[in-house]
């Protein structure tokens, strides 16, 4: 008989009897320890090469060169046509580029929208969350601007304890929805911080415009703040750092030692030989100079002998041990080992492609999350201003907000492991109807309309320069290029199957 039906709940098993974790709510487990985890996460990202590289790898693959807007208003819901959608899309995307590709979208005028997106995502990785205020600055061409706030400034007034409706600086209602954010006017770690003064900023204005964007991943129900991505693997990362530095120091020390010189006489014999003091013996050894030359016999001090030194560093199992730990760390970061270390020397095409496909499932999920909770809300705020200024035609905008603000975001391209094989697979998917040119271009970070338009311009230019002969080269658009005018028949006039 056992004490429990499930061994995982056993109180007598020697291996887990002392394992008694608490069972608190999401906030009670997280908020008291959040500041410590954030500080340690920042320290690892600053001082550990692999941790820093992992943060950059995630940023490069998820944000990369930035998000490109593809406006997709629900024209069917709006009772419009496809032609209207394309015309409206062209207008909106052009206006968006004129705002997002300049520094006017940043309240500090130092970053464009891509720079803001990169900072938001990096903050979510390292700090577990990102905080931004949406400001209205009438003196600018577009009054809607974004101000990024360090999450450290989000805290309870006077550093008070958490309560039912105020947790980690976030004021919530009885349903858990954020009502307001209490933000310290100066960073608590600044040298020039003069006073502790908080400002309460409502989540929405009285007329429903969002004022605060709090981007964080909610892993548990009722979680108010986010936690760093390194939280689960932080102890392993730090111990690996200690181990690697210890191995390196030991290897350096061992490399400095060539051999040991053994003296047959003990301390008492030396003292007796030199009249009660061994200093004369040691001074004599210091003065004993040997000139090193090729092929020469090296003399040593009379009575001494050379003992060989066999270094034990680096440890023969060091490489495999560290690799195993890094595979565990990569799993915790949802990054394959090959991508974490940028090492594909032990993989072939199939294994590399499998690893990258698994990584891209995670990257695409995180990209969609970042688009939903950051990029799209900013786009909605900007579009509202464009509509109110009359620059974008959107009748009954507030009544049909979702239909007008519906959009897609094109991220960086996935790249190719084998360009020939993957291009052939791309062509085959489109030919048998499993994919579209839009989807294939989006997977490579391209806009299919821009690709088609550019191809048309290039083809016309080649014709103009006489580099394409229409009589010898024709494009297949569904009809036989060699059609001789016999409809429904081949070149010999035989009927073809329907």
PyMOL commands that set and color helices and strands:
alter all, ss='L'
color gray80, all
select helices_A, chain A and resi 7-9+26-47+49-62+82-100+103-105+113-126+151-153+157-159+231-256+267-273+279-286+318-333+337-341+349-388+401-405+419-431+437-443+448-464
alter helices_A, ss='H'
color red, helices_A
select strands_A, chain A and resi 68-71+129-136+144-149+166-167+170-172+178-184+198-202+212-216+259-263+304-308+407-410
alter strands_A, ss='S'
color yellow, strands_A
deselect
rebuild
show_as cartoon
